[in-house]
């Protein structure tokens, strides 16, 4: 265990530059000012890190919550636009409990009853008002200061050490996260973690995407495909039942491409509980990165994003909770369903559902997870859409 921890910490390097190739007073292509993200919080210096590739893509990452702040992607005419929701300053993130672009942990989703048993010992977690532990408690990893290990123009590596007992979770957990922007127009999100005692772990990136580049437009007209035969079912209180629900014949069947909004308001008990899509699709229990688990396509701009992951679940959320009152970048008050999230993860309440893939991490193991968001501008025929599109 000591050798594993030492290997992770050996990467720590002093870093003073706020972003590769930019000065503190500089601006990014998305219009963000680096100085607006420069601060010291809890004794840790916060910066905005700017990643670029050969084709003009730009990703901006801040170490507050290890968040993706902006992502500039070209349309079919080569025009760049920001395709993720967020705030234009660090203050926006610290003052609003919103998971825009955040790294959520120690456990994304709910652990019912805010408790679980592991190796014969019961652990009581921090509970929300509904009696469950949500997203790892408050604050979760998305509101913690991550330290910078290294950064250059293509990648940034951040680390967070969660102490034993934080929000009730056992074990001192060390998480290392790397964002990488490649010349294949991919944003890769890679995690490694180790613990000094058995614990549970379920991490994700919680970016809100709108490929149109129009942050106040609905994503309902966009096309989506999800290669999954089932979802994890909810009861009428939005608690995972522990069972799977076939997508066949339901509004959740995206095995063939459909518009996101085509059946989003169906009279379906699962949709009634959440007011839209806010469910985990079961995309496979064998880790693989050789084919996409899902993709989303905006016909107007031509942008497509494919999602590749080693995780067994893909939680898709259509921003049903945005209400047009939270003002973000470009002065836009994000309206309902103006984004869609693709949260690659394990399933909610897995510590209490032995039939689900395990989320247990032990001291003799290294947790590894990788998700890749790949961008392109194919013709509609190339993504299998009707010829009229």
Order of alpha helices (4+ residues) and beta strands (2+ residues): alpha-beta-beta-beta-beta-beta-beta-alpha-beta-beta-beta-beta-beta-beta-beta-beta-beta-beta-beta-beta-beta-beta-beta-beta-alpha-beta-beta-beta-beta-beta-beta-beta
